[in-house]
Structure formats: C-alpha cells, structure tokens
Amino acid sequence: MGLGRLTIDLAAVVANWQQLAALASPAETAAVVKADAYGLGMTPVAQALNAAGCETFFVASLAEGVALRAYLPDVAIIVLSEQVEPHVDELIAHRLTPVLNHLAAVEAWRAQGAPHPAWLHLDTGMNRLGLSATDWQDLVAKQPDWKAYGIAGLMSHYACADERDHPLNRTQRDMAMQAATAARLPLSLGNSSGIFLGEAFRGDLVRPGMALYGLNPTPYAANPMRRVITLEVQVLQVRQVSAAGTVGYGASAAAKQGQVLATVGLGYADGLHRTLSNRGEVYFDGEAAPVAGRVSMDSIVIDASHLARRPKPGDWAEIIGPNQSADTLADMAGTIGYEILTSLGQRYARTYLPAHAAARTG
C-alpha cells in the first residue's frame, strides 16, 4: 500500500442519486457503475445505491455484469457495450439485459427463443454504437413483435449534453423520441448532463454516471452535486536547496538557492497525469503549492517555499478535496474529470464513509 488515502463518501453518492431522481421524476433514475463505478468501487457504490432505492444499474461489459449480479441478485443490470452474439447464453444465465447495437445482435437475441429483456440502441448522431437510421427503418418495416424479440425499450446517447445550447441536443432528442413513440417503446435518453437539459430531454429512464460521483454535469454553471472523494498523500521528504540546480527528470524546473522543496508520494502510477508536470497544484492547510518539475512514477516535488507552515515528512497534502475538485485537477491536466477518477490507482488506502444515514427513495 502506498502513502495515499482515498476517502469515498457513499452518503454523498446516495445524496447525488436522490437529487437526480427528484429532478428527473417521473422518469426512473438508474445508476451507471461501469469502470468500477468510475474508479470508486462498483460493489460498495452499487450496494449503497440499491439500499437507497436504485433498482436499475448500467455496466459496460458482461464481466462487469456478472460481478455485480453476485452482490445484487434482484436488480436490473443493463450491459451497454458487450458483443452480444457469442454471449447470449451467458447473458441469460446471469439475467443480464444487453443493449443491442446492430441488426446481427437483434437477430441473435430474437433467436434465443425466450423473451428475455434487451434494449435497442439507436444511433442519433454519435456514429459510435447503435443501429443506424437505415437499420432502424429496416427493422421497423418488418413490424416486429417487440415482446417476441424481448425488447424492453429504446435508448440513445447525447454527444453534447454538457453544452446546454448545442443544436445537436435537440436533433438527437427529436430523432430518439420520434422513434420510441412510433415503436411504442420506453425511451432511455438522459445521461448526467442530459438530465439538466430539462424534462423534454430525459425520456422514461435516465442513467446518470459522472454526476453520482461528484463531477459537474453543468460545466456552464456551478457544480450542483456533492463532492464524493478526498485524496490525500503524505510528504516523503523536505529539503531547502543549498545551491542552485534543477528538479526531477529532464531538469525541467530550476531549483533556486533557499527554495523549500517537498517530495510527495504519488505519481503517474497512481493516476496523477504527467501533463501536470510544472503546472499542477496540491494544498497544504488550504494553501496551494505548485508542482516543480516532472511527475514521476511514484512521486512529485512541490515548491513549498511560500507556505505559512513548512511541511514536514508525514504531513498530508490534499490532491482532491475541498480546495481542489477532480474537475479542477482535470482542467489543469488538459483532460476531463472522468479520466481523473477512472485513473485512480490501487495503491491508495481506501476508506468508505457509510451511507446508512441516507433515507430510501421510492
């Protein structure tokens, strides 16, 4: 175990889900827990959400679905990205609901003979996954019995929901809703940011992910969600530079005589991006201190010269917390909060703050 501690507030996750569920009502609010609940731990997160009333969960793969089913035997688990054709029997055996992204998958699911549920995915403009408009028209032209196909609903995915006024939002919404209405199928459309576009953009089942974990679904406004994680790492060594020199690999930063440098025990192996070299910040007692030099595998060097209190070995530096959000760190790294969370390494001591105080919804 490394020198970092990662605190995950399950009560905050539950509160975020409850806030989104209240906003999205009367639509059902699911929870996206793929990628190990965005790096925070799929099992404890999903169990906390289920205890609060969440009954539908989205994962990316068959393996994730099987792992979640072992802990939550009675919930709906929808698998977003699996190749369906080779895995029909396994999906059925574990009572997993696949998303059918192309006609071959639709036919493979129909051929299994029993109406186990599945969702259809209509591509409305991302050109990533889903039935094309032509494939959808060909399918509908057959006037299928959706019950015989096991089809529980239709879904699509916004490309630009975090840009409130992007014209593609309305285009995608209209295309998805027209298709669902014509087919008389429930619609799942609203993701985290899509929920905040308004009732007309949500559909019958919304599926927030990032907002559950405290990331900002409305980057054009203040973050309405509660912070979920705190990441702190210990100081390994503190030195006062005796003679001018350089700092770290590549000698990319100057070390000035008299400068106070603190080496902190995390690096890119722990999810701290190398793009934060010479530009990231950490916090000591609420004061920002900049990264000096390159991010190494296991450590970074911090310029602590200006701090009111000189740090000492064993002190804790805040990486993500009340002074610096995951979104802020992502902005400095030139990435997005999703990548910060899903990059969190396994060398942190993880502490889960319980969610039992949160009331069940529904």
Phi, psi and omega in degrees: 000140182277200186259014181251155174232129181247115180256125183243118186267098181292330176297324177291321176301312180297317179298322178296317179296317180296321177298315181292321179296320178294320180292321186275346181307137017270004176296149173285142178250115176270190176219132176269118183238022178295167180053045179057047183053052179056036176090359187260353177112098186299316186294305180296325180294311182294321178297319178295318180292320178297319178298333179273353176122357178286129185240359180226131183230142177251133173233172182268323193227165174303315182299318177296320180295317178297317180297318181289323181300329180297333182256334181233088187287343191245004183267165170277129178238117184254128186257117191280320199233012183283149171284113192284317193306315181282353191237020183303312183297319180292320179299317180292318183300326182260010178054047178259143183258110181278157168262124184266117189258349180206168188296325179297322177292320178300314181293320178298322180288320177297323185289346181288347165090335179246144187280061171290143188289148173210159175246144172269141177248120177258124176283117182249015176148355180274336183055044180240290177230155174117161176294134174290166178301322179293315179297321179296316179297320178297320180293314182294327180298337178281357182047059185290152169276101186301328178295320178295328177280348184076019186280120181266338182179178180239140178226158169213179187221129179290141176270331191223033185296336178283356172250096193306322186258013181293130184296337181293334178303311181291322179299313180294317179302312183297316181296315181293316183291323177296318180294315181294320180295315180297324181272354182057049180240145171300153184238132170248119186224315188287120168268194183306305182288328180297329178301323184277357175284343179121165186303323184292349184252008190260317188085198186267339180222116177260154188223075178290147173234280188304324182295330177300328189260014172092359176285158187275113178279353181234072184297348176275000181211177178298150181292119180276357186262158176280144175293138184253323187243152169231127179239120180230146183223146184276152173283133178268319186204147175232134179223149170255121187295125183272333179214147182304141180195216181226171183236127167072184180301142176075359180048045187276351178230144178277142172253119183265147178303131180090349181294141178260119182243130178244126177266126186246142191273059166210156181205201185291339174293343180257006178099004177274113190293142179295341177293349176276000175303128178060018180213338179287172178222151167234172184234136171239120179052037178083000178258134179283140176225130188278153172288131177248117180089190184279149170287125178265179181298319188240359187202161169226158176250135184244136173278106183256015188300324189267356186292145180296325177239124180291124179292159179228160178306135183096344175293158182256132174256134177276123175263312174229132182173208184295336181265342184209114181278166174298325177295320179295315178299320179297317179302317179294328181275353182074033180221203181237159182302327177307313184291325176299311183294314184286350177268354181303127185282180182261009184265003177273146168283117185263133175236128178255118174281130190291157181249010188295343180283345182283137181282148178288139179259137176092000000 
